[in-house]
């Protein structure tokens, strides 16, 4: 008889870089990535898209995009004059994670 807990699926929290890889992969490759994690009876946990599209996440993304474009001399609304309205372009998970990671010193941090 198996232990009851061994019958339940476990989750595997992907790192931000693994999430980018997962979201960026198309077609059968994406399926292979999913199979890789599910083959060990683990469900891959990605970025919560409801949270991603929330005002608090999008506000940070829009601010950082304006800050980085100002540093690079691109023409975008300056950070000081910017007011988040919720009507800005929403960040795709890959764009959001990439922009946040560009401000980290760690190469592949965890979500915790």
Secondary structure, DSSP 4 states (H G I P E B T S, - for coil): ---HHHHS-EEEE--HHHHHHHHH--HHHHHHHHHHHHTTTEEEE---HHHHTSHHHHHHHHHHHHHHHHHTT--S--GGG----S-SPPPPHHHHHHHHHTT-SSSS----
